[in-house]
Amino acid sequence: MKYIQIMIIATSITLFGNSCSTQTKSVQEDNFKYLADEFADIKVIRYKIPGWENLSLAQKEYIYHLSEAAKVGRDIFWQQNFKHGLKIRKVLENIFDNYNGDKEGKEYAKFVVYAKRVFFSNGIHHHYAEDKFTPECSKEYFSNLMKESGQSNLVEEIIPIIFDSTLYPRRKNISGEGDLLLGSSVNFYEGVSRDEAEKFYAKMEDSNDSQPISYGLNSKLVKKSGKIYEEVYKLGGLYGPAIEQIIYNLEKALKSVQNERQKEYIALLIDYYKTGDLETWDKYNVAWVEDTESQVDFINGFVETYNDPLGMKATWEAVVNFKDVEASKRTEIISKNAQWFEDNSPVDNKFKKKEVKGVSAKVITVAQLGGDCHPTSPLGINLPNADWIRKEHGSKSVTIGNISEAYNKAAQESPKNITTEFSWDKEEIALIKEYGSLTNNIHTDLHECLGHGSGQLEEGISPNALKEFSSPLEEARADIFALYYMADPKLVELNILPNQEAYKAAYLSYIRNGIFTQFVRIDLGKTVTQAHMQGRKMIAEWCYHHGKENNVIEKRERDGKTYFVINDYQKLRGLFASLLKELQRIKSEGDYQSGKKLIEQYAVNIDPKLHKELKERYASLELKPYGGFINPNIIPVKKEGKIIDYKVEYPTDFLKQMLEYGKNYSTL
């Protein structure tokens, strides 16, 4: 499961802190500019690949081919997001290539902003809020751009899709109005209702299977002539041309593997892409998760299910990385003590793992992002997602060091920050400035390394039992596991935290963000739909509500501004313990109704008065609430026809990279 700490993007405090000393030095020694572009509610950031020069030629070659495999699957993600998404992207690309009219006017500038938003979101729906956004230029002007670029035949089809707010209004229809699937714009289902989809997959599931495959993970469910069937993503199947290119580059990488383990699981991944067989996918994940020694690693496949309203079907993503050895010392301490954390969790003993297996954790340096991880990127990842693989073979947890560093440096290039604006007093500001960086990273470590991998399902419980609420409940469970342990003396004992006061920075940031500041990303009058945001809101709101009797979290006002102040940190930890216990019970027992009640009561609706105040205060800071990245370019260096090295170049133009990707990595 991915954990994207969007809450820290707009701050100007240090985000990475002491754990990144090996990376920070090289960054400070040059004039590298991290902030590359800003438009709408978005800022685009450049990230570096520190340590590249220390890799061997064979490692660089391996990373290069894996990076090519990370880019050729891009079109798949566009198609998964929206059935017309790829066609719209190509319309935009053709305008940039072939329109020769005036490019200095205000209307063209508005078109450019819209196009960049579409490229950033991999579609016409907001990458985070999931609502459709429309151009600020007129329909007539947009139509003329299409005609002047030789696309007159598409105007009648494309213009209504882009401009009509009633067509495809949201990526996921979790509004409660209409059918969950028929009202969603994601391209995982075609003419299939929620009831039909659930019945289709219910027939496949075997409650007695101790190693259930992830039914529906790599397919589209289609209804034609009254019959429902799956179109599987595989060579010769749905998205076959793109998958063929992924296989081609994986086969190139296979020739430069560093050891036999890598050779084994890349071969399994290739076989999976050829056949679409989900049992092979599980075999790949088992082999992959057991490789804890390789310095270079990667993710490539249909992995995360956040975009599916039912939480079953996965988007395509890719991440190529290598280990930051020095920064990984902290995560290794955490993983070595995984059994202690499991044993001392406040959840019921029957839901705890008797033996925690294969928990590995490290800090990584990303070399390339692709698909659902680009332009926006997670700050931490824990995989595989199958509960039985976690239980029997373990999981890999990573904190992404150079991405955190880039967020931090880009924030420092902005003179304003939200810490001062939304903190009650100087004591809060001082806590966050001194410990916010470190506790953000440790929260990510605990969330990914231990939180997602903790606990176990009761025998016979389906991994899909929580259905559309599975993603926000799972993110909340991992979050609150990390929050509970942030205040444990064990972290000081292990030298992970410097003292028993540091954890308060994490509590302050989390409660403030979950109950208040994160809603800046949502338009007035809208509700919370994104899984991570729902999880954070549910935790903060639940604790605020259940702590009222003891005034644990207090809502205060001063000079017309609202603040949320923690009055008792230890009682708040007690609330975290109670909610963690309940969230684990809900997951372990597959208690759909209780999970549904938690999300609907605490995670969806926003106080309109508070929302309006937040928007106004945030606007005065002139900050962008969302961030994403330009990928570095990895380029072969040749001498006398032979590759002697691979160099890294850092592009500065986001739009240019998007257009180049369209030309060089278009596969569908």
Buried (B, 14 or more C-beta within 10 A) or exposed (E): BBBBBBBBBBBBBBBBBEBBEBBBEEBEEEEBEBBBBBBBBBBBBBBBBBBBEEBEEEBBBBBBBBBBBBBBBBBBBBBBBBBBBBBBBBBBBBBBEEBEEEEEEEBBBBBBBBBBBBBBBBBBBBBBBBBBBBBEBEBEBBBBBBBBBEBEEBBEEBBEBBBEEEEBBBBBBBBEEEBBBEBBBBBBBBEBBBEBBBEBBEEEBEEEEEEBBBBBBBBBBBBEEEEBEBBBBBBEBBBBBBBBBBBBBBBBBBEBBBEEBBBBBBBBBBBBBBBBBBEBBBBBBBBBBBBBEBBBBBBBBBBBBBBBBBBBBBBBBBBBBBBBBBBBEBBBBBBEBBBEBBEEBBBEEEBBBEEBBBBBBBBBBBBBBBBBBBBBBBBBBBBBBBBBBBBBBBBBBBBBBBBBBBBBBBBBEBEBBBBBBBBBEEEBBEBBBBBBBBBBBBBBBBBBBBBBBBBBBEEEBBBBBBBBBBBBBBBBBBBBBBBBBBBBEBBBEBEBBEEEEBBBBBBBBBBBBBBBBBBBBBEEEBBBBBBBBBBBBBBBBBBBEBBEEEEBBBEEEEEEBBBBBBEBBEBBBBBBBBBBBBBBBBBBBBBBEBBBEBBEEBBBEBEEEBBEBBBEBBEEBEBBBBBBBBBBBBEEEEEEEEEEEBEBEBBEEBBEBBBEBBEEBBBB
